[in-house]
Amino acid sequence: YLEWEKAGAWLGIGLLALWTSRKAVKNVVLNAIRGNKKEESDPVSPRTAVLGAIACFTGMIIFWSYFGINPAAAVVFFAFYLIFSLAATRMRAELGPPTHELHFIGPDKIMAATVGSRRFSPETLSGFALLYWTNYGYRCHPMPHQLEGFKIAEQAKLKPRLVFKVEVLALVIGAISAFFVLLTLFYRHGATAEVHGGSLGPAWETYNRLARLLTNPEIPDSALLKQMGFGFLLTIFLMIMRIRFLWWQLHPVGFAVASGWSISWMWFSIFLGWMCKWIILKSGGLKAHRKAVPFFLGMILGQMTIGSIWSIIGVIDRKSVV
């Protein structure tokens, strides 16, 4: 039930992000209706943002409805997906965890646990299987990176519109390059013979699940939904306590990421970083902490540099370097 509790936490963080930003969203919509010009800190005008969001969401529904997914199911699926996307972005903006994952609990699983898979046609279930890559883990979701790009632009006093254009260009080039590289590797070397790991896992996982659903449909599972509800309510409680009491130490984002796969490899490094920071603040105060920051940033840069060098050596030597 850990993953389902975590799904509830993500749902809580995403909905809270929407709730706390409701006034800002309302202002954007009103400015779009009135045709107000964008502010200097905005990458695009309010009208462009609102019309773009409506057009893209509608376009996704039409595309997948043409494929065979029931339109109502598609709306619910992408609504859940956007809430989880907001949750991942809010986590990075508020706490900046080194990783955020929600494996194996996509919108389709939540929908199946709620009403059962019999309510969905084979075409709809097949569409959900093809969309599995969008919600496999959220660890590499582009939205948090895009937000950090705008934050860096703000700190460096770059024009947000320029950053927006660069991000769109990177999106197009990256998507085309990924298709070219991956398909070339698969067809040249064989996906099962030479290509391992993350490229294979999502493929057999999603189609094995599709085969199970088509032959043995799932019934509504109240136990899973109760665990997700528990995670949702606990997240709301943690957020309220954090806002109202300065002495409260438990962060809702910590609960949302604590059971992730990557965090199981990182927790001790995070603990060491926290312990160093605590010792420096207790012994030397804020002044000592500010002086120590460049040293620790240098350690991070050194680790990334060495890792990059070994990766380049592995490519040249045609060996996997871990």
Backbone bond lengths (Angstrom), bond angles and torsions (degrees), N, CA, C in turn:
res aa  C-N    CA-C-N  psi(-1)  N-CA   C-N-CA  omega(-1)  CA-C   N-CA-C  phi
1 Y - - - 1.460 - - 1.523 114.06 -
2 L 1.341 117.52 -5.76 1.468 119.90 -176.49 1.523 111.67 -58.24
3 E 1.333 116.60 -44.83 1.459 119.37 -177.94 1.523 111.30 -64.10
4 W 1.315 116.78 -35.89 1.458 119.77 -179.99 1.523 111.25 -71.64
5 E 1.322 116.96 -37.04 1.469 119.28 174.00 1.526 110.31 -62.59
6 K 1.324 115.54 -40.40 1.459 119.75 178.68 1.534 110.91 -66.55
7 A 1.332 116.83 -36.35 1.469 119.72 176.28 1.527 110.53 -61.00
8 G 1.332 116.18 -39.63 1.459 119.61 175.95 1.513 112.02 -63.14
9 A 1.349 115.49 -37.85 1.465 119.69 177.53 1.524 110.90 -64.27
10 W 1.325 117.09 -44.15 1.474 120.84 178.04 1.521 110.58 -62.35
11 L 1.327 116.10 -41.73 1.458 120.08 178.66 1.526 110.42 -61.43
12 G 1.349 116.25 -41.97 1.458 120.17 178.74 1.517 112.48 -64.05
13 I 1.335 116.67 -43.98 1.468 120.15 -179.53 1.524 110.79 -65.34
14 G 1.344 116.83 -41.17 1.461 120.01 179.46 1.518 112.52 -64.86
15 L 1.327 116.94 -44.66 1.464 120.49 179.66 1.528 111.43 -68.60
16 L 1.335 116.61 -36.50 1.462 119.58 176.17 1.524 111.19 -64.93
17 A 1.332 116.23 -37.17 1.468 119.60 177.43 1.532 110.32 -62.38
18 L 1.334 116.17 -40.85 1.462 119.68 176.76 1.527 111.48 -65.89
19 W 1.324 116.31 -42.53 1.460 120.55 -177.37 1.531 111.59 -66.01
20 T 1.327 116.95 -45.42 1.466 119.69 -177.65 1.527 112.72 -70.97
21 S 1.329 116.66 -20.63 1.470 119.95 179.75 1.528 112.24 -104.17
22 R 1.338 116.82 15.25 1.467 120.54 -174.70 1.529 112.04 -60.48
23 K 1.340 117.49 -37.77 1.461 119.78 -179.78 1.528 111.00 -67.25
24 A 1.328 115.73 -41.28 1.466 119.25 178.46 1.523 111.12 -64.38
25 V 1.339 116.37 -42.13 1.466 120.50 178.55 1.527 110.18 -63.32
26 K 1.346 116.20 -42.67 1.464 120.36 178.41 1.524 111.40 -60.33
27 N 1.338 115.90 -41.78 1.469 119.40 179.45 1.524 111.87 -64.68
28 V 1.332 116.17 -38.83 1.466 119.77 178.72 1.529 110.23 -63.30
29 V 1.340 116.18 -44.70 1.470 119.97 -179.99 1.532 110.83 -63.47
30 L 1.338 116.49 -44.38 1.465 119.83 179.15 1.530 111.58 -63.50
31 N 1.325 116.10 -41.79 1.475 119.76 177.86 1.528 111.06 -64.09
32 A 1.346 116.12 -34.86 1.464 119.75 177.85 1.523 110.86 -66.60
33 I 1.338 116.38 -41.48 1.462 120.42 179.50 1.531 110.70 -65.09
34 R 1.337 115.48 -40.77 1.463 120.08 -178.39 1.521 113.02 -79.20
35 G 1.328 116.38 -12.61 1.459 120.01 -179.54 1.513 113.67 74.89
36 N 1.340 116.95 27.65 1.468 120.41 179.48 1.523 110.55 -67.36
37 K 1.301 115.82 149.14 1.457 120.74 179.15 1.527 110.26 -75.01
38 K 1.323 115.10 157.42 1.451 119.71 179.95 1.523 110.97 -72.73
39 E 1.340 114.47 151.64 1.452 119.44 174.02 1.523 109.79 -80.17
40 E 1.306 115.79 167.53 1.473 119.89 -176.20 1.518 112.24 -62.77
41 S 1.337 116.55 -29.01 1.464 120.45 -178.04 1.527 113.20 -84.46
42 D 1.331 118.25 -4.07 1.465 121.91 -178.98 1.524 110.61 -93.98
43 P 1.334 117.61 136.17 1.474 119.78 178.14 1.521 113.25 -72.49
44 V 1.341 117.23 -31.79 1.466 121.89 178.50 1.520 108.13 -137.07
45 S 1.310 117.06 167.24 1.458 121.73 178.67 1.525 110.27 -71.37
46 P 1.336 118.22 155.47 1.472 120.61 178.07 1.521 112.85 -56.35
47 R 1.351 116.95 -40.69 1.461 119.32 -179.13 1.523 111.15 -64.87
48 T 1.333 116.76 -41.07 1.467 120.08 178.05 1.524 110.83 -63.27
49 A 1.336 116.62 -40.58 1.463 120.78 -179.44 1.524 111.35 -64.88
50 V 1.329 116.75 -47.16 1.467 120.44 -177.60 1.524 110.83 -67.78
51 L 1.334 117.27 -47.95 1.460 120.09 179.73 1.521 111.47 -64.22
52 G 1.342 116.32 -35.99 1.459 119.46 177.50 1.514 111.95 -64.75
53 A 1.336 116.82 -42.62 1.465 120.77 178.93 1.531 110.98 -63.32
54 I 1.339 116.46 -45.00 1.471 120.31 179.99 1.523 110.73 -64.24
55 A 1.330 116.48 -44.72 1.466 120.58 -177.86 1.524 111.19 -64.36
56 C 1.325 117.08 -43.70 1.469 120.25 -178.20 1.521 111.47 -67.42
57 F 1.339 117.15 -43.59 1.465 120.00 -179.70 1.526 109.89 -65.08
58 T 1.331 116.49 -44.29 1.468 119.96 178.49 1.520 111.05 -63.67
59 G 1.332 116.05 -40.26 1.461 119.86 178.95 1.516 112.18 -61.56
60 M 1.347 117.35 -40.51 1.462 120.33 177.53 1.524 111.20 -62.87
61 I 1.333 116.58 -43.33 1.468 119.84 -179.13 1.524 110.44 -63.43
62 I 1.335 117.37 -44.27 1.463 121.21 -179.69 1.526 110.57 -63.64
63 F 1.343 116.84 -44.50 1.465 120.93 -178.66 1.523 110.88 -59.50
64 W 1.340 117.13 -49.79 1.455 119.97 -175.69 1.524 111.78 -76.64
65 S 1.329 117.47 -24.58 1.467 119.35 172.69 1.521 110.10 -67.49
66 Y 1.335 116.47 -38.57 1.459 120.86 175.91 1.525 110.82 -63.47
67 F 1.325 116.29 -35.20 1.467 120.78 177.10 1.520 110.72 -66.30
68 G 1.333 117.54 -34.72 1.459 119.95 179.55 1.506 114.99 138.38
69 I 1.345 117.76 -6.97 1.457 120.35 178.62 1.524 109.84 -71.72
70 N 1.311 116.38 135.62 1.455 120.59 175.25 1.527 109.57 -57.66
71 P 1.341 119.36 129.36 1.470 121.20 -175.98 1.526 113.93 -55.83
72 A 1.344 117.25 -41.85 1.465 120.12 179.04 1.528 110.49 -63.59
73 A 1.329 116.91 -41.63 1.461 120.41 178.01 1.522 111.11 -64.34
74 A 1.340 115.94 -37.66 1.468 119.87 178.29 1.522 111.10 -64.29
75 V 1.338 117.67 -40.69 1.466 121.11 178.77 1.524 110.65 -62.00
76 V 1.338 116.87 -46.09 1.469 120.58 179.38 1.525 110.59 -63.93
77 F 1.342 116.46 -43.10 1.468 120.83 -179.36 1.526 110.64 -57.59
78 F 1.328 117.02 -52.78 1.460 120.12 -175.92 1.527 112.09 -73.18
79 A 1.333 117.89 -24.73 1.463 119.72 173.88 1.520 110.28 -65.49
80 F 1.343 116.81 -45.37 1.467 120.55 175.64 1.533 110.60 -61.25
81 Y 1.332 115.20 -42.83 1.466 119.45 -178.36 1.525 111.45 -61.20
82 L 1.321 117.28 -42.37 1.461 120.43 -179.88 1.526 111.49 -67.84
83 I 1.332 117.38 -35.78 1.470 119.91 176.92 1.523 110.40 -64.11
84 F 1.344 116.78 -43.58 1.462 119.84 177.94 1.533 111.27 -66.36
85 S 1.339 116.86 -34.43 1.467 120.54 176.83 1.524 110.31 -64.40
86 L 1.324 116.18 -42.87 1.466 120.41 176.29 1.528 110.99 -62.50
87 A 1.338 116.02 -38.48 1.464 119.79 179.79 1.529 111.18 -62.21
88 A 1.335 116.67 -46.62 1.465 119.94 179.39 1.520 110.93 -61.55
89 T 1.339 116.60 -40.40 1.463 120.67 -179.38 1.520 111.24 -68.44
90 R 1.337 116.72 -39.90 1.468 120.63 178.29 1.532 110.62 -64.21
91 M 1.333 116.50 -39.12 1.465 119.93 178.42 1.520 110.96 -59.17
92 R 1.328 116.31 -45.95 1.460 120.41 -178.43 1.523 110.76 -67.20
93 A 1.337 116.52 -37.92 1.461 119.85 -178.28 1.515 111.87 -70.82
94 E 1.342 116.89 -37.51 1.462 120.31 -173.07 1.519 112.63 -88.34
95 L 1.331 117.05 -40.39 1.463 119.43 -174.33 1.516 112.79 -122.70
96 G 1.336 117.30 -27.90 1.457 119.97 -178.94 1.509 114.07 66.50
97 P 1.359 119.29 48.38 1.470 119.19 179.34 1.520 110.37 -64.51
98 P 1.340 118.30 150.13 1.472 120.08 -179.25 1.524 112.94 -66.65
99 T 1.311 117.19 -18.45 1.458 120.03 176.97 1.517 109.04 -157.40
100 H 1.328 115.73 149.93 1.471 120.64 175.15 1.518 107.10 -139.88
101 E 1.318 115.86 122.16 1.460 120.59 -174.58 1.524 110.66 -134.59
102 L 1.305 115.43 145.57 1.462 122.39 172.17 1.517 106.83 -141.46
103 H 1.329 115.45 77.25 1.457 120.46 -175.17 1.528 111.85 -78.19
104 F 1.327 114.52 140.95 1.469 123.73 167.44 1.528 113.99 67.82
105 I 1.332 118.63 12.35 1.467 120.82 175.62 1.521 107.59 -126.83
106 G 1.321 116.11 75.60 1.448 120.11 178.11 1.518 111.04 -89.51
107 P 1.337 117.69 173.43 1.465 120.88 178.73 1.519 113.32 -55.13
108 D 1.352 117.12 -37.34 1.462 119.59 -178.45 1.519 112.16 -64.25
109 K 1.338 117.50 -36.29 1.469 120.28 179.13 1.528 110.90 -69.22
110 I 1.328 116.17 -37.87 1.459 119.50 177.65 1.523 109.97 -65.29
111 M 1.326 116.51 -41.44 1.464 120.65 179.46 1.524 110.90 -65.79
112 A 1.346 117.29 -40.70 1.466 120.57 179.24 1.523 111.15 -67.10
113 A 1.330 116.95 -38.70 1.466 120.23 178.30 1.523 111.72 -68.19
114 T 1.333 117.10 -24.68 1.465 121.36 -178.22 1.519 112.24 -82.48
115 V 1.329 117.68 -49.33 1.473 120.98 -174.73 1.522 112.86 -118.27
116 G 1.332 118.38 -4.02 1.453 120.99 -177.03 1.520 111.50 86.60
117 S 1.322 116.87 151.39 1.465 120.28 -176.02 1.525 112.46 -78.13
118 R 1.343 118.20 -15.74 1.469 120.04 178.70 1.525 112.21 -63.47
119 R 1.334 116.57 -23.34 1.457 120.37 -178.44 1.524 112.57 -72.84
120 F 1.332 116.46 -9.83 1.458 120.37 -177.68 1.528 109.86 -111.84
121 S 1.329 115.54 138.40 1.460 121.08 -179.77 1.530 110.49 -70.66
122 P 1.339 117.76 161.61 1.467 120.06 175.43 1.532 112.51 -56.82
123 E 1.348 116.71 -35.57 1.461 119.86 178.59 1.530 110.97 -65.01
124 T 1.341 116.69 -41.10 1.458 120.67 178.69 1.522 110.83 -65.22
125 L 1.332 117.18 -44.61 1.465 120.93 178.99 1.525 110.80 -63.41
126 S 1.341 117.03 -37.17 1.463 120.06 177.58 1.521 110.92 -65.99
127 G 1.335 116.69 -38.51 1.463 120.04 175.82 1.511 112.12 -63.42
128 F 1.334 116.24 -41.00 1.464 119.87 176.55 1.533 110.69 -60.46
129 A 1.344 116.26 -38.26 1.468 120.01 179.41 1.526 110.76 -63.97
130 L 1.328 116.81 -40.37 1.461 120.24 179.11 1.531 112.16 -69.46
131 L 1.331 117.07 -21.70 1.464 121.36 179.14 1.525 112.21 -91.99
132 Y 1.309 117.32 5.06 1.469 121.13 -176.30 1.523 112.30 -58.90
133 W 1.330 116.73 -34.08 1.472 119.73 -177.73 1.531 111.58 -64.71
134 T 1.339 117.67 -24.56 1.465 119.65 -178.07 1.522 112.29 -71.96
135 N 1.343 117.44 -27.50 1.463 120.60 -175.76 1.522 112.27 -126.20
136 Y 1.337 116.16 26.02 1.471 119.69 -178.56 1.523 111.81 -62.00
137 G 1.332 117.83 -37.68 1.462 118.05 -178.07 1.521 114.10 -159.14
138 Y 1.329 117.77 -20.94 1.464 123.73 -179.39 1.534 113.11 68.22
139 R 1.327 117.89 3.75 1.466 119.87 -177.55 1.524 111.36 -66.13
140 C 1.327 116.73 -35.80 1.468 120.81 -177.24 1.526 111.30 -107.25
141 H 1.305 117.48 26.28 1.463 121.04 -179.17 1.530 109.66 -60.98
142 P 1.339 118.45 132.88 1.471 120.29 -176.36 1.528 114.47 -71.10
143 M 1.323 118.42 -23.94 1.465 120.81 -172.68 1.536 113.21 -60.46
144 P 1.347 119.70 -46.10 1.472 118.24 177.01 1.528 112.85 -61.64
145 H 1.335 116.99 -36.69 1.464 120.17 178.55 1.531 110.90 -66.24
146 Q 1.314 116.09 -38.36 1.463 119.65 178.53 1.533 110.46 -64.48
147 L 1.323 116.16 -42.23 1.461 119.73 178.40 1.530 110.97 -61.80
148 E 1.330 115.85 -42.46 1.471 119.33 178.32 1.523 110.81 -64.70
149 G 1.332 116.93 -33.67 1.459 119.71 175.99 1.519 112.21 -61.36
150 F 1.342 116.24 -42.60 1.466 119.88 177.69 1.529 111.45 -67.30
151 K 1.335 116.67 -35.07 1.467 119.80 177.97 1.523 110.98 -66.81
152 I 1.331 116.57 -41.34 1.467 120.59 176.73 1.529 109.83 -63.02
153 A 1.334 116.23 -41.00 1.467 120.05 178.61 1.526 111.02 -62.06
154 E 1.334 116.12 -38.44 1.465 120.23 178.37 1.520 111.03 -64.34
155 Q 1.335 116.14 -43.24 1.464 120.01 -179.68 1.528 111.02 -68.41
156 A 1.330 117.07 -36.43 1.463 121.34 -178.15 1.526 112.86 -88.22
157 K 1.359 115.55 0.76 1.468 121.85 179.37 1.531 111.77 60.22
158 L 1.344 115.38 40.93 1.462 120.90 173.69 1.523 109.37 -92.09
159 K 1.310 116.49 156.89 1.454 120.46 179.49 1.531 109.76 -73.10
160 P 1.340 118.00 125.51 1.474 120.25 -179.52 1.527 112.93 -58.22
161 R 1.323 116.66 -34.22 1.476 119.44 -179.24 1.521 111.18 -64.46
162 L 1.344 116.32 -36.12 1.464 120.12 177.34 1.523 110.38 -64.85
163 V 1.330 116.57 -43.83 1.464 120.31 178.63 1.527 110.21 -62.72
164 F 1.328 116.31 -40.22 1.468 120.63 178.56 1.531 111.08 -60.12
165 K 1.316 117.47 -44.49 1.466 121.45 179.29 1.524 110.90 -63.75
166 V 1.342 116.10 -41.53 1.463 119.94 179.67 1.530 110.45 -64.47
167 E 1.346 117.03 -40.71 1.465 120.54 -179.84 1.526 111.09 -65.71
168 V 1.323 117.51 -40.50 1.467 120.69 177.80 1.529 110.24 -64.13
169 L 1.332 116.47 -43.93 1.463 120.61 178.17 1.529 110.84 -62.08
170 A 1.329 116.60 -42.86 1.471 120.52 178.72 1.524 110.73 -63.65
171 L 1.338 116.99 -36.10 1.465 121.18 178.68 1.519 111.07 -62.52
172 V 1.321 116.24 -45.12 1.463 120.26 -178.87 1.532 110.81 -67.30
173 I 1.345 115.76 -49.43 1.475 119.74 -179.12 1.526 110.69 -63.28
174 G 1.333 116.77 -42.51 1.459 120.61 -178.79 1.513 112.63 -63.51
175 A 1.339 117.36 -41.98 1.467 120.35 -178.89 1.529 110.94 -65.22
176 I 1.323 116.27 -47.03 1.470 120.12 -179.89 1.532 110.69 -63.84
177 S 1.328 116.86 -42.79 1.467 120.82 -179.70 1.526 111.26 -63.85
178 A 1.345 116.25 -40.52 1.464 119.45 -179.32 1.521 111.02 -63.28
179 F 1.333 117.00 -45.40 1.469 119.72 177.68 1.526 110.46 -59.63
180 F 1.317 117.33 -45.49 1.463 121.22 -177.34 1.528 111.07 -63.16
181 V 1.335 116.57 -49.48 1.473 120.52 -176.18 1.522 111.26 -65.91
182 L 1.347 117.13 -49.02 1.463 119.66 -175.68 1.521 111.83 -65.95
183 L 1.325 117.26 -45.63 1.464 119.01 -179.73 1.523 111.52 -64.68
184 T 1.344 116.80 -37.04 1.465 119.94 177.22 1.523 110.81 -62.25
185 L 1.341 116.79 -45.94 1.467 120.45 179.26 1.518 111.36 -62.83
186 F 1.335 117.20 -45.03 1.460 120.38 -177.65 1.520 111.96 -62.23
187 Y 1.340 116.56 -44.79 1.457 119.49 -175.74 1.529 111.96 -78.57
188 R 1.326 116.94 -27.89 1.457 119.25 -178.43 1.519 111.34 -80.91
189 H 1.338 117.47 -40.90 1.468 121.00 -173.73 1.524 113.37 -109.43
190 G 1.340 117.50 -17.92 1.458 119.41 -177.88 1.519 110.81 91.40
191 A 1.311 116.48 123.38 1.463 120.31 -174.90 1.523 111.81 -64.45
192 T 1.334 117.25 -40.27 1.462 119.25 -177.34 1.519 112.52 -85.14
193 A 1.344 117.58 -20.92 1.461 120.60 -176.73 1.522 112.46 -85.10
194 E 1.314 117.55 -44.10 1.466 120.60 -172.08 1.532 113.86 -120.19
195 V 1.313 117.59 -27.44 1.463 120.75 -175.48 1.516 108.69 -98.44
196 H 1.337 116.26 122.64 1.460 120.15 -174.52 1.527 110.19 -124.80
197 G 1.322 113.77 -176.89 1.461 119.73 170.87 1.514 114.04 75.10
198 G 1.338 114.42 -136.65 1.452 120.95 -172.23 1.508 114.74 -61.05
199 S 1.339 117.76 -23.34 1.464 119.42 -179.95 1.518 111.55 -72.46
200 L 1.327 116.99 -30.21 1.457 120.56 -178.57 1.521 112.65 -90.30
201 G 1.337 116.40 -41.08 1.459 120.88 -174.35 1.513 114.79 -51.16
202 P 1.340 117.98 -56.03 1.469 118.73 -178.70 1.517 113.34 -59.99
203 A 1.340 117.33 -28.40 1.463 119.72 -177.73 1.524 111.11 -68.75
204 W 1.338 116.87 -55.77 1.464 117.02 -177.13 1.525 111.89 -72.71
205 E 1.337 117.83 -28.70 1.466 119.76 179.39 1.523 111.39 -63.00
206 T 1.334 116.57 -48.69 1.461 119.14 -174.50 1.521 112.24 -70.04
207 Y 1.345 117.96 -38.02 1.462 118.47 -176.86 1.528 111.90 -81.16
208 N 1.328 117.93 -27.94 1.467 119.44 171.37 1.520 110.55 -65.04
209 R 1.340 115.42 -40.73 1.474 118.75 177.93 1.531 110.08 -65.38
210 L 1.329 117.22 -41.77 1.466 120.13 178.68 1.522 110.54 -59.82
211 A 1.336 116.54 -43.39 1.472 119.87 179.30 1.529 110.93 -62.21
212 R 1.340 116.63 -40.58 1.474 119.87 178.55 1.529 111.09 -63.65
213 L 1.341 116.47 -43.02 1.463 119.60 -178.10 1.520 111.99 -66.12
214 L 1.332 116.70 -34.20 1.460 119.97 -179.36 1.519 112.06 -74.04
215 T 1.329 117.11 -30.05 1.474 120.51 -178.54 1.531 112.08 -97.90
216 N 1.331 117.38 -33.77 1.463 121.99 -179.67 1.527 109.41 -133.28
217 P 1.318 117.97 82.01 1.475 120.54 -176.09 1.523 112.20 -58.51
218 E 1.328 115.29 147.70 1.461 121.71 178.20 1.526 109.98 -86.51
219 I 1.334 115.77 146.36 1.459 121.21 175.80 1.521 108.26 -100.35
220 P 1.339 118.80 161.85 1.468 120.17 176.49 1.519 111.32 -54.81
221 D 1.313 116.67 138.16 1.464 122.14 -175.89 1.526 109.01 -121.34
222 S 1.319 115.88 98.09 1.460 120.26 -177.66 1.521 112.06 -68.59
223 A 1.345 117.46 -28.42 1.463 120.20 -179.60 1.526 111.04 -63.16
224 L 1.335 116.54 -43.05 1.459 120.46 178.75 1.526 110.87 -65.14
225 L 1.329 116.56 -41.98 1.456 120.20 -179.50 1.526 111.29 -66.76
226 K 1.331 117.26 -34.54 1.467 120.10 176.57 1.520 110.83 -64.23
227 Q 1.335 116.76 -41.42 1.462 119.76 178.65 1.529 110.56 -65.69
228 M 1.334 117.00 -39.07 1.458 119.93 177.09 1.530 110.34 -65.59
229 G 1.332 116.49 -39.10 1.456 120.12 176.41 1.511 112.26 -64.02
230 F 1.339 116.59 -37.47 1.460 119.99 176.68 1.527 110.94 -62.41
231 G 1.341 116.25 -45.01 1.455 119.77 178.30 1.521 111.97 -62.46
232 F 1.331 116.41 -37.88 1.471 121.39 178.59 1.525 110.47 -64.09
233 L 1.330 117.52 -49.86 1.463 121.24 -177.56 1.530 111.48 -66.55
234 L 1.345 117.05 -38.01 1.455 119.60 178.53 1.526 111.01 -64.52
235 T 1.324 116.38 -37.93 1.465 120.39 178.07 1.525 111.21 -65.08
236 I 1.318 116.97 -42.78 1.466 120.79 177.22 1.530 109.82 -60.58
237 F 1.333 115.79 -43.92 1.471 120.37 179.12 1.533 111.19 -61.39
238 L 1.334 116.75 -46.39 1.463 120.36 -179.94 1.522 111.41 -62.36
239 M 1.326 117.02 -39.31 1.458 120.41 179.57 1.529 111.18 -66.54
240 I 1.332 116.84 -42.63 1.471 120.20 178.73 1.523 110.49 -62.96
241 M 1.332 117.19 -44.27 1.470 120.83 -179.83 1.524 110.92 -63.64
242 R 1.326 116.43 -39.23 1.461 119.92 -179.17 1.531 111.30 -66.66
243 I 1.330 116.27 -37.43 1.463 120.09 -178.98 1.530 111.65 -72.15
244 R 1.327 116.64 -37.82 1.465 120.34 -171.23 1.528 114.14 -89.90
245 F 1.341 117.62 -24.96 1.468 119.81 -174.00 1.528 110.29 -128.00
246 L 1.328 116.51 119.33 1.463 121.66 -179.57 1.520 111.88 -65.80
247 W 1.349 117.19 -29.48 1.462 119.99 -176.75 1.532 112.90 -78.46
248 W 1.339 117.80 -8.31 1.467 120.90 -177.93 1.521 109.75 -71.70
249 Q 1.319 117.83 125.93 1.459 122.50 -172.67 1.528 114.68 -101.26
250 L 1.315 118.29 -19.13 1.470 120.64 -174.35 1.519 110.45 -86.11
251 H 1.345 116.57 125.34 1.462 122.51 -176.58 1.530 109.61 -101.71
252 P 1.342 118.39 135.57 1.479 119.93 179.67 1.523 113.50 -60.42
253 V 1.325 117.94 -31.89 1.465 120.22 178.25 1.526 110.39 -65.73
254 G 1.329 117.04 -33.98 1.464 120.10 176.15 1.517 111.52 -59.31
255 F 1.322 116.61 -41.86 1.466 121.02 177.17 1.522 110.96 -65.62
256 A 1.332 116.86 -37.36 1.464 121.23 -176.42 1.520 112.40 -70.03
257 V 1.331 118.70 -28.29 1.470 120.52 -175.46 1.526 112.51 -108.58
258 A 1.336 118.19 -7.48 1.469 120.66 -168.94 1.525 113.77 -62.36
259 S 1.330 118.33 -33.08 1.465 119.78 -175.34 1.522 113.01 -98.84
260 G 1.340 117.84 12.81 1.464 120.62 178.74 1.518 112.56 -69.51
261 W 1.341 115.69 157.88 1.469 120.30 -178.49 1.524 110.90 -66.39
262 S 1.325 117.63 -47.39 1.468 119.75 -176.68 1.516 112.48 -65.62
263 I 1.336 116.50 -35.31 1.461 119.04 -177.44 1.518 110.73 -65.48
264 S 1.346 117.65 -24.28 1.466 120.23 177.90 1.526 111.29 -66.99
265 W 1.340 117.03 -21.41 1.466 121.43 176.11 1.529 111.90 -90.52
266 M 1.322 116.63 -18.49 1.466 120.47 -170.94 1.523 114.74 -107.89
267 W 1.331 117.01 -12.84 1.460 118.67 -167.17 1.527 112.18 -59.62
268 F 1.340 118.18 -36.74 1.465 118.82 -177.08 1.526 110.86 -71.63
269 S 1.336 117.36 -35.86 1.469 119.89 175.44 1.530 110.45 -63.94
270 I 1.345 115.67 -40.78 1.463 119.48 177.18 1.521 110.58 -63.11
271 F 1.338 116.10 -40.76 1.461 120.41 178.71 1.531 111.07 -62.54
272 L 1.336 116.55 -42.20 1.471 119.44 179.04 1.524 111.07 -63.69
273 G 1.333 116.16 -41.62 1.460 119.31 177.72 1.516 111.96 -61.83
274 W 1.345 115.91 -43.83 1.474 119.96 177.88 1.526 110.91 -62.36
275 M 1.341 117.07 -41.54 1.456 120.48 -177.54 1.536 110.78 -66.45
276 C 1.341 117.08 -41.80 1.470 120.21 177.10 1.523 111.02 -61.53
277 K 1.315 115.79 -43.37 1.460 119.75 179.97 1.526 110.75 -63.92
278 W 1.323 116.84 -42.03 1.470 121.26 -179.68 1.519 110.69 -63.29
279 I 1.338 116.54 -43.81 1.466 120.35 -179.14 1.531 110.77 -64.82
280 I 1.329 116.74 -43.78 1.471 120.53 -179.30 1.524 111.06 -64.09
281 L 1.331 117.37 -43.97 1.465 120.56 -179.68 1.522 111.64 -66.69
282 K 1.327 116.91 -38.84 1.462 120.01 -179.15 1.523 112.14 -71.17
283 S 1.334 116.40 -36.71 1.471 119.34 -175.20 1.531 112.88 -89.80
284 G 1.346 117.72 -35.76 1.463 119.51 -174.99 1.507 115.44 -121.34
285 G 1.339 117.37 -6.41 1.454 120.50 178.73 1.519 113.26 76.65
286 L 1.326 115.13 -169.06 1.462 121.41 -175.46 1.529 111.89 -65.07
287 K 1.337 116.93 -34.46 1.465 120.58 -179.71 1.521 111.12 -61.96
288 A 1.339 116.08 -45.84 1.474 120.10 178.42 1.528 110.72 -65.00
289 H 1.325 116.25 -36.68 1.465 120.09 179.88 1.526 110.81 -62.71
290 R 1.328 116.54 -43.68 1.468 119.97 179.90 1.521 111.47 -65.22
291 K 1.319 116.98 -36.35 1.462 119.98 178.04 1.527 111.49 -68.57
292 A 1.330 116.67 -31.14 1.473 120.47 -176.53 1.523 112.69 -81.17
293 V 1.331 117.89 -19.69 1.463 121.10 -175.95 1.527 112.88 -55.58
294 P 1.358 120.12 -47.60 1.476 119.20 179.38 1.524 113.27 -57.92
295 F 1.334 117.34 -36.05 1.469 120.58 179.83 1.528 110.47 -62.27
296 F 1.330 117.27 -46.36 1.462 120.44 -177.71 1.533 111.46 -72.57
297 L 1.333 117.15 -33.74 1.458 119.40 173.57 1.527 110.53 -63.92
298 G 1.321 116.09 -36.72 1.460 120.28 176.11 1.519 112.26 -63.94
299 M 1.335 117.14 -36.79 1.465 120.79 177.03 1.534 110.74 -64.68
300 I 1.339 115.62 -40.74 1.466 119.40 178.07 1.530 110.22 -64.46
301 L 1.325 116.25 -44.84 1.464 120.49 179.54 1.524 110.86 -62.13
302 G 1.333 116.83 -41.01 1.464 120.51 178.54 1.512 112.17 -62.96
303 Q 1.335 116.61 -42.99 1.464 120.33 179.37 1.529 111.21 -63.08
304 M 1.348 116.12 -43.01 1.460 119.78 179.88 1.531 111.49 -67.26
305 T 1.335 116.19 -36.58 1.463 120.19 179.89 1.525 111.05 -65.03
306 I 1.344 116.50 -47.74 1.467 120.47 179.68 1.530 110.56 -62.74
307 G 1.346 116.44 -42.31 1.464 119.25 178.17 1.517 112.09 -60.97
308 S 1.340 116.68 -40.48 1.466 120.79 178.98 1.524 111.44 -65.90
309 I 1.335 115.92 -41.49 1.469 119.87 179.60 1.528 110.70 -61.43
310 W 1.336 117.04 -45.13 1.467 119.68 179.89 1.526 111.24 -65.98
311 S 1.336 116.97 -33.56 1.469 119.67 177.16 1.526 110.49 -65.49
312 I 1.327 117.20 -41.08 1.470 121.30 178.28 1.524 110.11 -64.99
313 I 1.337 116.66 -42.45 1.468 120.64 177.21 1.525 110.31 -60.40
314 G 1.356 116.32 -40.69 1.461 119.86 178.80 1.515 112.56 -62.83
315 V 1.346 116.50 -38.74 1.463 119.96 178.47 1.525 110.87 -66.05
316 I 1.339 115.84 -43.53 1.467 120.32 -179.20 1.529 110.26 -65.61
317 D 1.344 115.80 -41.66 1.471 121.32 -176.28 1.527 112.41 -86.75
318 R 1.342 115.74 -2.10 1.467 121.52 -179.21 1.525 112.60 55.80
319 K 1.343 114.40 44.09 1.466 120.69 177.88 1.526 108.73 -132.69
320 S 1.338 114.01 149.61 1.465 119.10 176.71 1.523 108.27 -81.08
321 V 1.334 116.53 123.96 1.453 121.88 -179.81 1.513 108.73 -111.76
322 V 1.313 117.73 118.51 1.472 122.69 -179.80 1.521 109.05 -103.70
